[in-house]
Structures are given as structure tokens and as C-alpha cells.
Amino acid sequence: MNSRKLYRLVLVLCLMFFQTTLAVSMPDSRIAPYLDIGIHKNDIEYFIQCNISAVTVDTYRGKGVRNRIDIALLDKAGISAALAADYRQDYPLDAEDITDYVKAGITPSQLEKYSEHGLFIADQVLSLIKEHIPPEYAAMLQNAHIFAYPVQAVKALLDNGFPFETALLYSRSVKNAEELNHLYISGLTPAQLYSALLAGFTAQEAVGLAQHGIAAEDFSRRITQENTCTLYPPASIRFVQLEALIEYQPVQETLPVPIKLFAQLHTTFSEDDSFPLSPEDKASITRQIQKYLKGMKDPSTYDLIHLASDIVSDRMKYADVDTQPELKALFPAHCSLNRFWQYGLGDCDKFAALTSVVFSLLKQHFPETLRNVYMTNALFKERKDHEWNSLVIVDYDHLIMTYLDTTDYQSHLDKVHRFKQASPLNALDGEHFNQQQFLQHYQQKLCQ
């Protein structure tokens, strides 16, 4: 329970106690001043026990504060009735909101600037002021039907140089500042976004396509509007161990993919985690993986799958970046995925996302070998405490699917013997995979 709720609860319990134990013998001389200003007897007992005089109560009531607990909170905080009235002039604030503003050093005149721009949600305005975000910027988002929240994402937009005057171009395409920040950082222009929306993708899916290097002009040859289960019913999915792909030979033409499946195959992050990735970030990662490509001739599909995980494992060291205070400061909310790459630190969701990104960059270097091969976040998994990757190969009449886990792979890496035994990268096992649940989610999400 937070301190505000706890304090209010104490006041209520205090009131109940005084009403039941101290109300029997209250002298008339103490009650009379309250009765003169029209206070109910139960409230009188409460105010007396809280040492709030009738004059003080009358002053608050004269300024529109009539709730006894609000009066007690304001009086205890040393906030005068006149000051409370100034805060309530443009906002329907309660005593707790006013107390928070006073403690934060936010004046009524500062609030007025935000109310002039149509911003009235107390918690949101408090956060905007604390983050030094001008009201006109938040208003531009609101006017475009983009909720200026979470405020850290609005701050990220400001820091990333987003031209707020263009917010209307994204109207109704994104819901909030966080989605807009990811879209903007991805390098996706409003025109490209519009093309993706016309093709039937969502804004979030459009970001995933951009991060995987899929251009709008490629949509017509890469996707089909057919239902996923028409082309690839659940029975056509072949679940295989990773080492079964050692001898895989790619199909020699690019196969169009049902649009819902195509969007799923280009997601980099889970639903709960998402980190911006700009074209500059991808260029930075590309420069650093060049050394792995030197001297490589005619790699197989299996070689490149392993190479993506090898690169991430060589580069990254596992660390609890979401929980350790010193690392949370190093990797603030909404920082780029590239920041984890540059520092070489991350936990499982960063390992999985970077494996997907590195694979998409390898795909641009070896387009024929990886023509119909897709790596994404773990599709249709049940576990919430861990992240890994799906690998999907699209064939004429079936899909080949497996899981791989770069985080676990790093902990027992054995590149020399991986062809002689089950690959430590393989994750199509009971710990990661439930075929029945996978197929249920497949039908629900892709075939409806």
C-alpha cells in the first residue's frame, strides 16, 4: 500500500475510533463553534480530535474544500485554504494531489500553463512538469489523439529530436508516446507507415518490418492476403530439432507469406519488452559483425543460424540489467537496444532480440541462403520468465519450425563438437516447448 493510501486509511480509522470511544461526553462549549457554522456532530468530533478549529474548518469550506479528510490532510501539510483554492482553480484536485504538487515545488501558475493546453490529468501533468516537458509538446500529441504517456517516452521523443509539429501525421496510427517513439527511432517515415497500414499491417508491425529491412515496395511480392491456415494448416508444420537443419537446402525462389504470419515472423521483441532500434544502430551493429564474415564462403543455412548466436554470445555477457540498481542507471527506460550491444551486457530478452537483429543483418549479406528463413522472438510460448527465439522456414506446402536459446547456449557453448551431438543452441524441448499449446495459439492468432 502506498503512503498516500496508508495515511488516508489511518485518518479514517482514527475517525471511527473517536466516534465510538470519545463521543459520549463532549462539552457543549467545544461543540458550539462548529454547530454555528453548520458542521454535523460526527464531523465535529473528528475535527476536535484532529485539533482543527472551527475557524480553520470554516475557512477551508469557504474555499470549496468540504470533505473532512481533505481538510485534515491539507491542514496537517500546512497548506492554506487560499493556496488549495489556487490549485483547484483549473483542476478538480483532491487534497492528496495538492499535497503532491506542493511537495514537488509545483506552483498553481505552472499548472495553469498545462490547463491552457487542455492537459488536466493530475498525475500526467505532475510527471510532465517533473520531466521538464513543455505543455505545448504534450498538447500536440494529445491533439493528434496520441496519449502523452508514459511521460518517460515523451521525454525520449524530446531527447531524440522528434518534430512534435508533425504529430498529426501519425494521428490514429499509434496510441501513445511509447509507440510513437519506437516508430520514430526505427526510421519509418509517415509515408512508409501509411503504406504498411494500407497493406494491412499495424503500426507496431510496421516497425518490426522496418527493423528487419523490409521495404514498403517489397510488400506486393512478399505477402499474400490468404488466410494462414489455408496455405499452412497446423498439420503442415514440421517441428524439428535444430541439428536436423544441417543438410537443409533452401528453396530457390522467394515465397509469399500470409500477411498475419508475415507480421509474426518480423517481430523482434516479446509483447512485454520493446527497445528502440534505429537505422544508425543497425549500421553500428553491422560494422561490428563484419569481422565474422571475413573469409566465409558459401555458408549453409545451419551455419548462419549458429553464426547469429555465436556473434551475440561472443559479444554479450549475461547481467541482470533490469534489476541491479547500478545497471538500471546505465540502461534507462526506453534506451536503444544498441546500448546493450555496445556495453556487451544484457539479460535473456536482450540476447533474444539481438540474435534476431543479427540474423536479419546476416540475411541481407546472404539473401539467397536465407531467402525463406525467418528468426523472430519465441512464437506462442507459455513461459513468462524467459525469452528465446523461433526459427521458421517457409516452404511450398509446409512450415519448418524450431526454437533456439542463445542465453542458455552461451552457458554451455561447445562450437567444436556441435555437429557430433545435439546442438546446445537447440531449445525444442519440454522446458521451452509445448506442441499442443503452440498449435492452439497458432490457430487463434493466425487463422481467425
Secondary structure as the mmCIF struct_conf table of DSSP 4:
data_model
#
loop_
_struct_conf.conf_type_id
_struct_conf.id
_struct_conf.beg_label_comp_id
_struct_conf.beg_label_asym_id
_struct_conf.beg_label_seq_id
_struct_conf.end_label_comp_id
_struct_conf.end_label_asym_id
_struct_conf.end_label_seq_id
HELX_RH_AL_P HELX_RH_AL_P1 SER A 3 THR A 21
BEND BEND1 LEU A 22 ALA A 23
TURN_TY1_P TURN_TY1_P1 VAL A 24 SER A 25
HELX_RH_AL_P HELX_RH_AL_P2 ASP A 28 ASP A 36
TURN_TY1_P TURN_TY1_P2 ILE A 37 GLY A 38
HELX_RH_AL_P HELX_RH_AL_P3 LYS A 41 GLN A 49
TURN_TY1_P TURN_TY1_P3 CYS A 50 ASN A 51
HELX_RH_AL_P HELX_RH_AL_P4 ALA A 54 GLY A 62
TURN_TY1_P TURN_TY1_P4 LYS A 63 GLY A 64
HELX_RH_AL_P HELX_RH_AL_P5 ARG A 68 ALA A 77
TURN_TY1_P TURN_TY1_P5 GLY A 78 GLY A 78
HELX_RH_AL_P HELX_RH_AL_P6 ALA A 81 TYR A 87
TURN_TY1_P TURN_TY1_P6 ARG A 88 ASP A 90
BEND BEND2 TYR A 91 TYR A 91
HELX_RH_AL_P HELX_RH_AL_P7 ALA A 95 LYS A 103
TURN_TY1_P TURN_TY1_P7 ALA A 104 GLY A 105
HELX_RH_AL_P HELX_RH_AL_P8 PRO A 108 SER A 115
TURN_TY1_P TURN_TY1_P8 GLU A 116 GLY A 118
HELX_RH_AL_P HELX_RH_AL_P9 ALA A 122 LYS A 130
TURN_TY1_P TURN_TY1_P9 GLU A 131 HIS A 132
HELX_RH_AL_P HELX_RH_AL_P10 PRO A 135 ASN A 143
TURN_TY1_P TURN_TY1_P10 ALA A 144 HIS A 145
STRN STRN1 PHE A 147 PHE A 147
BEND BEND3 PRO A 150 PRO A 150
HELX_RH_AL_P HELX_RH_AL_P11 VAL A 151 ASP A 159
TURN_TY1_P TURN_TY1_P11 ASN A 160 GLY A 161
HELX_RH_3T_P HELX_RH_3T_P1 PHE A 164 TYR A 170
TURN_TY1_P TURN_TY1_P12 SER A 171 SER A 173
BEND BEND4 LYS A 175 LYS A 175
STRN STRN2 ASN A 176 ASN A 176
HELX_RH_AL_P HELX_RH_AL_P12 ALA A 177 ILE A 185
TURN_TY1_P TURN_TY1_P13 SER A 186 GLY A 187
HELX_RH_AL_P HELX_RH_AL_P13 PRO A 190 ALA A 199
TURN_TY1_P TURN_TY1_P14 GLY A 200 GLY A 200
HELX_RH_AL_P HELX_RH_AL_P14 ALA A 203 GLN A 211
TURN_TY1_P TURN_TY1_P15 HIS A 212 GLY A 213
HELX_RH_3T_P HELX_RH_3T_P2 ALA A 216 ASP A 218
HELX_RH_AL_P HELX_RH_AL_P15 PHE A 219 ARG A 222
STRN STRN3 ILE A 223 THR A 224
BEND BEND5 GLU A 226 GLU A 226
HELX_RH_AL_P HELX_RH_AL_P16 THR A 228 LEU A 231
BEND BEND6 TYR A 232 TYR A 232
HELX_RH_3T_P HELX_RH_3T_P3 PRO A 234 SER A 236
STRN STRN4 ILE A 237 PHE A 239
HELX_RH_3T_P HELX_RH_3T_P4 LEU A 242 LEU A 245
TURN_TY1_P TURN_TY1_P16 ILE A 246 GLU A 247
BEND BEND7 GLN A 252 GLU A 253
HELX_LH_PP_P HELX_LH_PP_P1 THR A 254 PRO A 256
STRN STRN5 VAL A 257 PRO A 258
HELX_RH_AL_P HELX_RH_AL_P17 ILE A 259 GLN A 264
TURN_TY1_P TURN_TY1_P17 LEU A 265 HIS A 266
BEND BEND8 PHE A 269 PHE A 269
BEND BEND9 GLU A 271 ASP A 272
HELX_RH_AL_P HELX_RH_AL_P18 PRO A 279 LEU A 293
TURN_TY1_P TURN_TY1_P18 LYS A 294 GLY A 295
BEND BEND10 ASP A 298 ASP A 298
HELX_RH_AL_P HELX_RH_AL_P19 THR A 301 ARG A 315
STRN STRN6 LYS A 317 TYR A 318
TURN_TY1_P TURN_TY1_P19 VAL A 321 THR A 323
HELX_RH_AL_P HELX_RH_AL_P20 PRO A 325 LEU A 330
BEND BEND11 PHE A 331 PHE A 331
TURN_TY1_P TURN_TY1_P20 ALA A 333 HIS A 334
HELX_RH_AL_P HELX_RH_AL_P21 LEU A 337 TYR A 343
TURN_TY1_P TURN_TY1_P21 GLY A 344 GLY A 344
STRN STRN7 LEU A 345 GLY A 346
HELX_RH_AL_P HELX_RH_AL_P22 CYS A 348 HIS A 365
BEND BEND12 PHE A 366 PHE A 366
TURN_TY1_P TURN_TY1_P22 PRO A 367 ASN A 372
STRN STRN8 VAL A 373 ASN A 377
TURN_TY1_P TURN_TY1_P23 LEU A 379 PHE A 380
BEND BEND13 LYS A 384 ASP A 385
STRN STRN9 ASN A 389 VAL A 394
BEND BEND14 TYR A 396 ASP A 397
STRN STRN10 LEU A 399 LEU A 404
HELX_RH_AL_P HELX_RH_AL_P23 THR A 406 SER A 411
TURN_TY1_P TURN_TY1_P24 HIS A 412 HIS A 412
BEND BEND15 LYS A 415 LYS A 415
TURN_TY1_P TURN_TY1_P25 VAL A 416 LYS A 420
BEND BEND16 GLN A 421 GLN A 421
TURN_TY1_P TURN_TY1_P26 PRO A 424 LEU A 425
STRN STRN11 ASN A 426 ASN A 426
BEND BEND17 ASP A 429 ASP A 429
TURN_TY1_P TURN_TY1_P27 GLY A 430 HIS A 432
HELX_RH_AL_P HELX_RH_AL_P24 GLN A 435 LEU A 446
#
